[in-house]
């Protein structure tokens, strides 16, 4: 599943973060490429250094290579232990272009402090990158890794069921590589709840309807779980409520390290999420997020 992994190196350079991703690639049997993206310098600045008989881009790259080597000194790995790519432009655009050109099957975002709101680069990748995106927060390689797979178990479209299966497959693979503990959660809400809240319907009718929706959700959740090959000790949970509230709360209560979830694109409209549920969840989760697109997704970045 993981053969080629791209690490988008942010600023400041974090040697421990690079070593963590390198270790994951080693466990997964995957090839790691580290991408550094620099903004194109302005013409006036380029001319200034040219007048000084110096190449500005060469100076920037020399400084970058020195800082990367210094950061890796205490990690046990060397810059030559992995492939390296340098591009000039906008970070998320160049990362997505490289993913498409070279066929990477996972993109890892720069590390962020636990609890920080994802930066604009992470959100752009969440919306536009065709391959799975791992927004990494914290250090994951100490102790048992707890992985949460969040599915919808919706009967609204075949695309939703296909995405749920992808979420379970990726979560299971992460769990196998990291030797972790896998949880699977399904959130549900009644489609007709707002209508049934009107005076026209009794509380008994609403309760009967919600019971029906609950049983339907349980049945679909069971079918999805049966379609995947999961470990015997997997913990499953079905919860009533708004996914944007329930998933971050469950992840915090259960001390999850990684949340695997879908960022669902409206078919035929490249790069557009259905509502803001995915971004709402990412904005509240204090953990690493592993986001997956449906097979039908088309990136707007060409």
N, C-alpha and C positions, 0 to 999 in steps of 0.2 A: 504493500500500500504506500509506503514511504520509500522512494528511491532517490529522489532529488529534492533537497530542502534548501530554500533560499532564506538567509538571514539578512534582513535590512538593518544595517548598522547605524545607530543613531548617534546623537551628540548629547552629552559627552560619551566617549567610548568607555564601555563597561567590560573589562576583561573577563570578569566572573560570568557575566551573561553569555559572552561568546563561548566560554568553556562549558557552560551548562547545555547550550544548544549542541555543541560539538559532542558532548557525552551522549545526548539523546540520539544524535545521528549515528554514533557508534553502536548504541544498543539496537537501533532500528535497522542497521545495515544500510544506511543511506549516505549519499554523497552530499557534503555541505559546501555551499557557495556563500561567501560573505560579500554583500553589495554595499558599497559606499557611494552615496550620491551627493554631489556638490552643486550648489547654485552657480550658474554661469556668471562670471564677473562682468561688471559693466565695461563698456568700451573705453571710457576715460581711464579707468584703473588699469586695464590691459595695456593701453598705450603708455601709461606712466612706467610700468615695469619693463615694457619693451624698450623705452628710451634708456632704461638703466641696463640694457643688454641682459635682461632676465625674463624667463618664461614664468608667468604668474601661475599657471596651472601646475607646472612642475614643482614650484615652491609649495603649493597647497598639498600636493600628493606626497612630497618628501616629508612634510610636517605630519601628515596623517599616518604615514608608514612608521615614523618614529614613535608616535603616541600609541599606535596599535601594538607594536613590539614591546613597548614599556609596560602596557597593561597586561600583556600575556606572560610576562616574565615569571610571575608566581603561580601560573595555572598549570604548568607542565606541558603546554602545547605551544607550537611555533606558528608564525604566519604562513609558513609553507605547508602546514599540515592540512590545509583546506584550500579550495579554489577561491579566487578573489576576482571581483568585478568592480570596475569604477565607471560611473556615468556622470554626466553633467546635465542638470535640469531640475525638475520638480521630483522630490523623492518618491511619492506614491505613484506618479505616472511612470517613472523609469522602472520602478519595481514591478508594476503590472505588465509593462511591455516586456521585461525580461522573463517574467513568468510565462507569458504567451509564446515568446520566441524560443525558449529553451525547454518548455514543458515541465516546469517545476510542479510538484504535487503538494507542496506545503510552503507557505510564506510565514516566517516568524517576525513579528514586529519588535521594535526596541523595547527593552524593559521599562516598566513604569512602577512608581512607588505604589504600594498597596493602598487602595482607597482613592487614588487620584482619578479624576475624570479623564477618559481617553483623549489624547490630543487629536488635532485635525487629521494628521497622517493616518492614525489608527482608524478613525471614522471613515475616511476616504477608502481605505482598504476594505473595511467592513462592507461598504456599499458597492464597491466596483471591482474588487479582485476576483477572478473566476475560480481560483483554487482556494482550499481552506486557509484561513488566516488565524494564526495563534498570537494573540496579544498577551504577551508574557508579563506577569507581575510576581515579584518575589522570587525565592529560590526553592526549586522543587525537588532536589535530589536527596534530601535528608529525611529519613523515616518513610512511613507508608504514605503513598500518594492517594488522595481521595478525589475521585472523578465523578462528576454529575452530568448525566446525559438528560437534556430537557427536550421532550417530544410533545407534540400537540394532539396526536391520535384523533385527528379530525377526519370527518367523512365528506368534507366540502370539495375535495379534489384529489385526483390520483397523484398530483404533484406533491401534496402534503404527505401522503403515505410514503412516497418514494424518498422524500427528504427525511422523514422519521427513520427510515431504514438506514440511510446514509449516516445519520447522527449516531445510531446505535453501533454501526460497524466501525466508525472512526473512534468512538468512545471505547469500544471493546479492544481495538488495536492499541490505543494509548495505554489502556489498563494492562494489557499483556506486556508491552514494552517496559513500562515503568513499575510493574509488579504492584499495582495499586488495589484499591477497593472501589468497586463500581456501584454507583447509585443511578437509578433511572426514575425520573419524575414526569408525571403527566398532569397538566393543568387543564381545567375545563370550566366553562361558563355556559349558561343556557342562552341560546340564540334569541329566545322570545322573552327574556326576563323583563326588559324594559316595558314591553307591551302588557305583560301580566301584572305589572305593578299598578296599572290603572284600576279605578273603582269598578270597572266592568267585570273583573275577575275576582273570585273569592280567594282567601288565603289557602283553602283546601285545594283549589284548582292549581294554584301556583306550586304548592308542595308536591302535588301529583306530577306536574310537568317536570319539576326539578329532579324528582326521583327517576323519571323516565330518562332524562338526559344523563344522569349519573350512571344508570345501568348501561346505557348505550356507550358512554365513554369508557367504562370498565371493560366492556366487550371488545371495543376497538383497541384498547390498550393491550389487552390480553393477546389479540391477534398479532399486533406488532411485535410484542415480546416473543411470541412463538415463532415468528419469521426470522428471528436473529439467533445466532449461536452465542449465548452469554454464559459467563461463569456461574457455577452452582450457587455461589455465595452472593450474587448480585442482590442488592436491596432495591425494591420497587415501591413507589409511592404515587397515589393518585390524590390530587388536591383540588378543591374547588376554589376558584378565585382568579383574579387578573394575573396573567403570567409575569407582567412587568413588576408586580409586587411580590408574588409568591416565590418565584425562582430566586431572586436575590436574598430573600429572607431565609429560604431553606438552605441555600448555599452557605450563608453565614452561620446559621444554627448548627449545621452538620459539619462545619469547618472544611468545606470543599476546597481543594487546591486548583482544580481545573473545571470549568463549566463548558460542556460541549453543547452547542445550540445552533439553530438555523437562522440565517438572515435571509428572509424569503423575498424573492423578486417577483413582481407582478409580470406574468408572462407577456412578452411582446413589448415591454417598456424597459429598455436597458437601464440597469443601475437604479431602479426605483424600488424601495422597500414597501411592503404592504403595511400601511400605517407607520407607527414609530415604535412598535413593540420591541424589536430587536435592539434598537438604539437605547430605548428606555432601560432595558435589562442591563446592557453593557455599561451604561452610565451609573448604575447602582451597585454592580457586582464589584467586590473588593478582591476578587481572585483573578487568575488567568482565564481568558476566554478563548475558546477554540470555535470559530464560527465557520459554518458550511453553507454553500449556496446549492440550490436545486440544480439538477442536470440541465434544465431549460434556461439557466441564467446566461445572459449575453452581456459582457462587459462593455461599457461605453468608451473605454480607453482602447484605442487602436494603434 
